[in-house]
Amino acid sequence: MDVLAKNLHGLGEAADFHSADLRDDFYGVWIGIDMETETRTEGWAPPGSASDVALAEYLDALLAWVDARLADSNYERA
């Protein structure tokens, strides 16, 4: 989980998004994955605060976001 969240963040940093809205959308989706990672890896997180259901929802949201960007004919791919 921690590696996934860090790698996604790194991809976002390296992506050179052409619009602030697209960048903000990406990080808006990524933040859920990052928060769920913290509940699994940080000592301050209360026991039982991690949720496999929430993680699945965040990952599904990321995949849906990617699919939507790829299907959007107005999205500039450069």
N, C-alpha and C positions, 0 to 999 in steps of 0.2 A: 504494500500500500504506500509506504513512504516513498519508495522509488518511483512509483507511478505518479504521485502528486508532484514530486520534484521534477521528473522528466516532462510532464505536461507543462509545468511552469516554465521550464527551460525552452520548450518548443514555442510557447507563447512569446517569450522574450526574443527568440531568434526569428520569429515569423515575419517581422517587418510588415505588420498590418498596414494597409493603405488607408484605413479610416479608424478614427478613434472609436466610433460606434461598434465596429467589428471587434476591435481589441477589447472594449468594455464588455461586449457580449460574451466573448471567449472567457474572460476572467470571471464574469458573473456565473458561468457554468462551472468553471474550474474551482471556484471557492468552496462549493459544496463538497467536492472530493477532498480538498485540503482540510476542511473542518472535520470531515469524517475520519480522515487519517489521524488528525490530532487526538480525537477521542480514543484512538487505538494505540497511540504511541507515546503520548505525554503523561507524565506522572500525575499531573494535576487533574486529569480527567476522572470523574467518578466511575467506579466499577459499574459495568452494565450500560454505560452511556453510548457505546458503539452500537450501531444498528446495521445488520446485513441488509435489511429492507431499504433503509435510507441510502446505503452505499449503492445498491442496485439501481435505485431511482436516480441518483446522481450520475452514474455511469450511463444509464439509458438516456438521460438528458444530454449528456455530452455527445453520444452517438447521434441523437436526433438533431442536435445543433449542427454537427458536421454534415449530416445528410441534407439538411435544409440549405446550408451554404452551398453545397455542391449542386443542388437542384435549382438554385436561384439564378435565373438567367441574367439578372441585374448585377450579380456579384462579379466583380472584376478579379480575374485570376491573372496575376502578373508575376 
